Amino acid sequence: MTQSDGLALTLGAPTTAAEAREQVAIACRIVARYGHEDLTLGHVSVRGPEPNTIHVKGKGKALGEVTPDDVIDVDLADPNGHTALGAHLETAMHLEAYRLRPDIGAAIHTHPIYGIALGATDAELQFVSHDAVLFHDGVGRYTGTGSLVTTPDEGRMVAEALGPRRAALLCNHGILVVGEDVRWAVLAALTLERAIQLQMVAGRLGRLVPMDPEAVKALYPIKYPANFLDEYWSAWCRAVGADTSEERR
C-alpha cells in the first residue's frame, strides 16, 4: 500500500466491503485527475459483495482527496437510503440506477466541462473518434430538470433516461455513467469527456464526418475488449499513487 493514504489496487468486482470502499476512493481520485473535479461535488459508487449494499463517496471532500474512510454504505432496500448520514444530496441518482439495473456494478456522477456543454445543447454525440465507439448504443439524456436530483422520483427518471446504456447527459448539469464494475465506469467517464472534446475540436476544423454505424459496431469489440480493463485500471492507479503490487490481485 502507499504510505500516504493506504489506497491499494483491487481489480474487478470487490469481494469485501473494504475493497469496495478502496475502489470508490481510487476511482474518485482518478476521475479528479482527468478533469472531473468540481469543488467537493461529484460522487462515485460501487456495488459491494452484498448486492443490496452500495458504497458511495460521502459529502465534504473533493474527489481528489477521497480515502476509504470518506465512503459510506447505503442499503438499497431502504427507501430513505438517499438521506443516509453523510450522503450527498444526489445519492438518489445512484440508488435508483442500481435498483433499475442489476447489471450495474459501479456508477459515477460528475460535472465535467465538455459533458455539461453537450448536455446544454440539442447536439448528440457522434462517432467521430474511437472514444465515441464505447457508446455505440448511444447516450441517454435526462431533461426533467437542470437542478439537483435529490428525490427517488427524480433519481428514477435519470435512471430511466440512462436506460440500458453506459452514459446519460443531465441537461445543464453533468453526466451519469455506469459500468459492470468500477473499471468500466471510470473508462466511461474519462472516454465520454474525451469523445465530446474531440467532437468539438473536429467541428471547429470542418464538417464532421462520423464513422458508419456498421463500422462502429464492428470496431467496438476490437477497441474495448474486457481483457484490456485490468491494464487500464493498473495504469490509472499508478497515476494516482495507489498500490499496484501483485499480492493485491
Buried (B, 14 or more C-beta within 10 A) or exposed (E): EBEEBBBBBBBBBBEEBBBBBBBBBBBBBBBBBBBBBBEBBBBBBBBBEEEBBBBBBBBEBBBBBBBBEBBBBBBBEEEEBBEBEBBBBBBBBBBBBBBBBEEBBBBBBBBBEBBBBBBEEEEEBBBBBBBBBBBBBBBBBBEBBEEBBBBBEBBBBBBBBBEEBBBBBBBBBBBBBBBBBBBBBBBBBBBBBBBBBBBBEBEEEEEEEBBEEEEBEBBBEEBBEEEEBBEBBBEBBEEBBBBBEEEBE
